[in-house]
Amino acid sequence: MIRKVRALRDTIVVASCLLVVVGCLTPHARYTRPSHQKRGREKEPGETGQSGKETRLISTDEIFEHKLKTIVDSYVGVPYRYGGTTRRGMDCSGFVFRVYNDLGCSNVPRTSSAKLSRIGTPVTRSELRIGDLVFFRKRRRIDHVGIYMGDDTFAHASSKKGITYTRLDSEYFRNRLVCIRRID
């Protein structure tokens, strides 16, 4: 009888562990960008928390921006490789795909920059936020995409420098920006 109880207990423990592991490995159906509302009340300057130090709540946007910057920074210096999506090399749309995939966003397909320019919500330059996709064209068609990183800069895969940061008002890109899309 004791053997049966131990065997049953071991089976339950193993089954529970498997459920936890499978639950952790299951991909989320869709990533949605955090809302712009702050949770709770932000402390006034000079107001202190229980520890006596100044405190303030961190918004979901700040968390998203920090995670995005950390991921993008980890790819800086990866060489350019047409069609690539790995650290061995990637192109501009492969870079966008990889970053959003790392963020847990499954609604950014691995496709060309021209096709990427049709997903998400269009926004104007005055509405530009960190994480928005910026699209550029050479001649008549969209042929380049990057991720806006704030302070008038964007991250992208340069054919000469690999993954890098560039200013939107740089000589080459200044007049080539044609649309901005927000991934929701």
C-alpha positions as CSV (number, residue, x, y, z in Angstrom):
1,M,0.0,0.0,0.0
2,I,2.9,2.4,0.9
3,R,4.5,1.8,-2.5
4,K,1.2,2.7,-4.3
5,V,0.9,6.0,-2.3
6,R,4.5,6.9,-3.1
7,A,4.1,6.0,-6.7
8,L,0.9,8.2,-6.9
9,R,2.7,11.0,-5.1
10,D,5.7,10.8,-7.5
11,T,3.3,10.8,-10.5
12,I,1.5,13.9,-9.2
13,V,4.8,15.7,-8.6
14,V,6.1,14.9,-12.1
15,A,2.7,15.9,-13.7
16,S,2.8,19.2,-11.8
17,C,6.3,20.0,-12.9
18,L,5.4,19.2,-16.5
19,L,2.4,21.6,-16.3
20,V,4.6,24.4,-15.0
21,V,7.3,23.8,-17.7
22,V,4.8,23.6,-20.5
23,G,3.0,26.7,-19.3
24,C,6.3,28.6,-19.2
25,L,7.2,27.5,-22.7
26,T,3.9,28.3,-24.3
27,P,4.2,31.4,-26.5
28,H,1.8,34.2,-25.9
29,A,-0.7,34.7,-28.7
30,R,0.0,38.4,-29.2
31,Y,2.0,41.2,-27.8
32,T,0.3,44.5,-27.2
33,R,2.1,47.6,-26.4
34,P,1.5,48.9,-22.9
35,S,-1.0,51.7,-22.5
36,H,0.3,55.2,-21.8
37,Q,-1.6,55.5,-18.5
38,K,0.5,55.4,-15.4
39,R,-0.6,52.9,-12.7
40,G,-1.4,54.5,-9.3
41,R,-0.4,57.9,-8.3
42,E,3.0,59.4,-9.1
43,K,4.7,60.9,-6.1
44,E,5.3,64.6,-6.0
45,P,8.9,65.8,-6.1
46,G,10.3,65.7,-2.6
47,E,7.7,63.3,-1.3
48,T,9.2,60.2,0.3
49,G,8.2,56.6,0.6
50,Q,8.5,54.2,3.6
51,S,12.3,54.1,3.2
52,G,12.6,57.8,3.6
53,K,13.9,58.1,0.0
54,E,12.2,59.9,-2.9
55,T,10.2,57.4,-4.9
56,R,8.0,57.4,-8.0
57,L,6.1,54.8,-9.9
58,I,7.5,53.5,-13.1
59,S,5.1,53.6,-16.1
60,T,4.6,50.7,-18.4
61,D,6.0,52.9,-21.2
62,E,9.3,53.2,-19.3
63,I,9.5,49.5,-18.8
64,F,8.8,48.9,-22.5
65,E,11.4,51.5,-23.6
66,H,14.0,50.1,-21.3
67,K,13.4,46.5,-22.5
68,L,13.5,47.7,-26.2
69,K,16.7,49.7,-25.7
70,T,18.3,46.7,-23.9
71,I,17.4,44.4,-26.8
72,V,18.5,46.8,-29.5
73,D,21.8,47.6,-27.7
74,S,22.5,43.8,-27.7
75,Y,22.4,43.8,-31.5
76,V,24.5,46.9,-32.1
77,G,27.5,45.9,-34.2
78,V,25.9,42.8,-35.7
79,P,27.0,42.8,-39.4
80,Y,24.6,43.4,-42.2
81,R,23.6,40.3,-44.1
82,Y,20.8,40.4,-46.7
83,G,18.0,38.1,-45.6
84,G,19.6,37.5,-42.2
85,T,17.8,37.4,-38.9
86,T,20.6,36.1,-36.5
87,R,23.6,37.5,-34.7
88,R,25.7,36.3,-37.6
89,G,24.1,39.0,-39.7
90,M,20.7,40.6,-40.5
91,D,19.1,43.1,-42.9
92,C,16.8,45.9,-41.9
93,S,13.5,44.1,-41.9
94,G,15.2,41.0,-40.3
95,F,16.4,43.3,-37.5
96,V,12.9,44.7,-36.9
97,F,11.5,41.1,-36.9
98,R,14.1,39.9,-34.5
99,V,13.7,42.8,-32.0
100,Y,9.9,42.6,-31.9
101,N,10.2,38.8,-31.7
102,D,12.5,39.2,-28.7
103,L,9.9,41.5,-27.2
104,G,7.3,38.8,-27.5
105,C,5.4,40.4,-30.4
106,S,4.2,37.7,-32.8
107,N,2.3,40.0,-35.2
108,V,5.4,41.4,-36.9
109,P,6.1,39.0,-39.8
110,R,9.5,38.3,-41.4
111,T,8.9,40.1,-44.7
112,S,10.3,43.0,-46.7
113,S,10.3,46.6,-45.4
114,A,7.8,47.6,-48.1
115,K,5.3,45.0,-46.7
116,L,6.1,45.9,-43.1
117,S,5.0,49.5,-44.0
118,R,1.4,48.2,-44.3
119,I,1.1,46.7,-40.8
120,G,0.2,48.6,-37.6
121,T,-1.3,52.1,-37.3
122,P,0.0,55.1,-39.3
123,V,1.2,58.0,-37.2
124,T,2.6,61.4,-38.0
125,R,6.1,62.7,-37.1
126,S,4.7,64.8,-34.3
127,E,3.2,61.6,-32.7
128,L,6.4,59.6,-33.0
129,R,7.1,57.4,-30.0
130,I,9.9,55.0,-29.0
131,G,9.3,51.7,-30.7
132,D,7.6,53.1,-33.8
133,L,8.8,51.8,-37.1
134,V,10.2,54.4,-39.5
135,F,10.3,53.7,-43.2
136,F,12.5,55.3,-45.9
137,R,12.6,55.2,-49.7
138,K,15.2,55.5,-52.3
139,R,13.7,56.6,-55.6
140,R,10.0,55.4,-55.7
141,R,9.7,52.4,-53.3
142,I,10.1,51.8,-49.6
143,D,13.4,50.0,-49.2
144,H,14.5,50.5,-45.6
145,V,13.0,50.3,-42.1
146,G,14.3,51.2,-38.6
147,I,13.0,51.4,-35.0
148,Y,12.6,54.9,-33.5
149,M,14.6,55.1,-30.3
150,G,13.9,58.6,-29.1
151,D,15.9,61.8,-29.2
152,D,15.5,61.9,-33.0
153,T,17.4,58.7,-33.5
154,F,16.5,55.3,-34.9
155,A,18.2,51.9,-34.9
156,H,18.6,50.0,-38.1
157,A,20.8,47.6,-40.2
158,S,23.2,49.7,-42.2
159,S,24.8,47.9,-45.1
160,K,28.2,49.5,-44.1
161,K,28.0,49.6,-40.3
162,G,25.7,46.7,-39.4
163,I,23.2,47.4,-36.6
164,T,23.7,51.0,-35.5
165,Y,21.9,54.1,-34.4
166,T,21.5,57.0,-36.8
167,R,19.8,60.4,-36.5
168,L,16.6,61.0,-38.5
169,D,17.9,64.4,-39.6
170,S,21.2,62.9,-41.0
171,E,22.1,64.0,-44.5
172,Y,21.2,60.6,-46.1
173,F,17.9,59.9,-44.3
174,R,16.5,63.5,-43.8
175,N,14.5,63.6,-47.0
176,R,13.8,59.9,-47.4
177,L,11.4,59.3,-44.4
178,V,8.1,58.4,-46.0
179,C,6.0,56.8,-43.3
180,I,5.8,55.9,-39.6
181,R,3.8,52.9,-38.3
182,R,3.0,51.9,-34.7
183,I,2.8,48.3,-33.8
184,D,-0.2,47.8,-31.5
